[in-house]
Amino acid sequence: MLKVYSTATQKPWFMGTAETYKEAWDMIYEREMRQSPCIGKWDKDAWDDGDMEEEFPDFVWPEDVDYVWTADWIAEVVPDPKEYNEEGVRGLIDDLLLSYEITEEEDN
């Protein structure tokens, strides 16, 4: 079982549990969108329709990537992880500069 915490305040706040890292990421993304929709997940068509190349003129869409992420507080585009496993989700949290922690707990 995974426990998800928001670490945006001085004392970490328990958000909930998840069975997979994908579920944990969905919980984090849902909370981010409720608080302030400042992160975005883009596919190539939405990227082109939204004229995002004006905001990120040096970004070239990678060949093997279906989605990318942006956040108002970072100047980089973050490729979607290949898998929403531990490495992929922790990478998204770090790359998007989000304040969350996921811990693994033994089921009793």
C-alpha positions as CSV (number, residue, x, y, z in Angstrom):
1,M,0.0,0.0,0.0
2,L,1.2,3.5,-0.8
3,K,0.5,6.5,1.4
4,V,0.4,9.9,-0.3
5,Y,1.3,13.1,1.6
6,S,1.2,16.8,0.6
7,T,4.4,18.4,1.8
8,A,3.5,22.0,0.8
9,T,3.1,23.0,4.5
10,Q,5.4,22.7,7.5
11,K,3.7,19.5,8.6
12,P,3.0,16.8,5.9
13,W,-0.7,16.3,5.3
14,F,-2.0,12.8,4.7
15,M,-4.0,12.7,1.5
16,G,-4.9,9.0,1.2
17,T,-3.8,5.6,0.1
18,A,-3.3,4.0,-3.2
19,E,-2.5,0.5,-4.5
20,T,-0.4,1.6,-7.4
21,Y,1.8,4.5,-8.3
22,K,-0.6,5.4,-11.1
23,E,-3.4,5.7,-8.5
24,A,-1.1,7.9,-6.4
25,W,-0.3,10.1,-9.3
26,D,-4.1,10.4,-10.2
27,M,-4.7,11.5,-6.6
28,I,-1.9,14.2,-6.8
29,Y,-3.1,15.4,-10.2
30,E,-6.7,15.7,-9.1
31,R,-5.7,17.7,-6.0
32,E,-3.5,20.0,-8.1
33,M,-6.3,20.6,-10.6
34,R,-8.8,21.4,-7.7
35,Q,-6.4,23.8,-6.1
36,S,-5.3,25.7,-9.2
37,P,-5.1,24.3,-12.7
38,C,-1.5,25.4,-13.2
39,I,-0.2,22.1,-14.6
40,G,-1.2,20.7,-17.9
41,K,-1.0,17.3,-19.7
42,W,-0.7,17.8,-23.5
43,D,-1.0,15.5,-26.4
44,K,0.5,16.6,-29.7
45,D,-2.8,17.8,-31.2
46,A,-3.7,19.8,-28.1
47,W,-0.1,21.2,-28.0
48,D,-0.5,22.4,-31.6
49,D,-4.0,23.7,-31.2
50,G,-3.0,25.6,-28.1
51,D,-0.1,27.3,-29.9
52,M,2.2,26.1,-27.1
53,E,5.3,26.4,-29.4
54,E,5.0,30.2,-28.8
55,E,5.5,29.6,-25.1
56,F,8.2,27.0,-25.5
57,P,9.9,27.9,-28.8
58,D,13.0,25.6,-28.2
59,F,10.9,22.5,-27.4
60,V,10.9,19.8,-30.1
61,W,8.3,17.1,-29.6
62,P,10.1,13.8,-29.0
63,E,9.4,10.9,-31.4
64,D,8.3,8.3,-28.8
65,V,6.3,10.5,-26.5
66,D,2.5,10.6,-26.5
67,Y,2.1,13.3,-23.8
68,V,4.1,16.1,-22.1
69,W,3.5,18.1,-18.9
70,T,3.9,21.8,-18.2
71,A,3.6,23.9,-15.1
72,D,3.3,27.6,-14.7
73,W,6.3,27.7,-12.3
74,I,8.8,25.8,-14.5
75,A,10.3,26.8,-17.8
76,E,10.8,23.3,-19.1
77,V,8.5,20.8,-20.8
78,V,8.4,17.4,-19.0
79,P,7.9,14.3,-21.1
80,D,5.2,11.9,-19.8
81,P,6.8,8.8,-18.2
82,K,6.8,5.5,-20.2
83,E,5.2,3.9,-17.1
84,Y,3.4,5.3,-14.0
85,N,5.6,3.2,-11.7
86,E,7.7,4.3,-8.8
87,E,10.4,5.8,-11.0
88,G,8.0,7.5,-13.4
89,V,5.8,9.1,-10.7
90,R,8.7,10.2,-8.5
91,G,10.3,11.7,-11.6
92,L,7.1,13.7,-12.4
93,I,6.8,15.0,-8.9
94,D,10.5,16.1,-9.0
95,D,10.5,17.5,-12.5
96,L,7.2,19.5,-12.0
97,L,8.6,20.7,-8.6
98,L,5.5,19.4,-6.8
99,S,5.3,19.1,-3.0
100,Y,4.3,15.5,-2.4
101,E,5.7,12.4,-0.9
102,I,4.8,8.8,-1.4
103,T,5.7,6.2,1.1
104,E,5.4,2.4,0.9
105,E,3.7,0.7,3.8
106,E,3.5,-3.0,4.5
107,D,0.0,-4.4,4.5
108,N,-0.8,-6.0,7.8
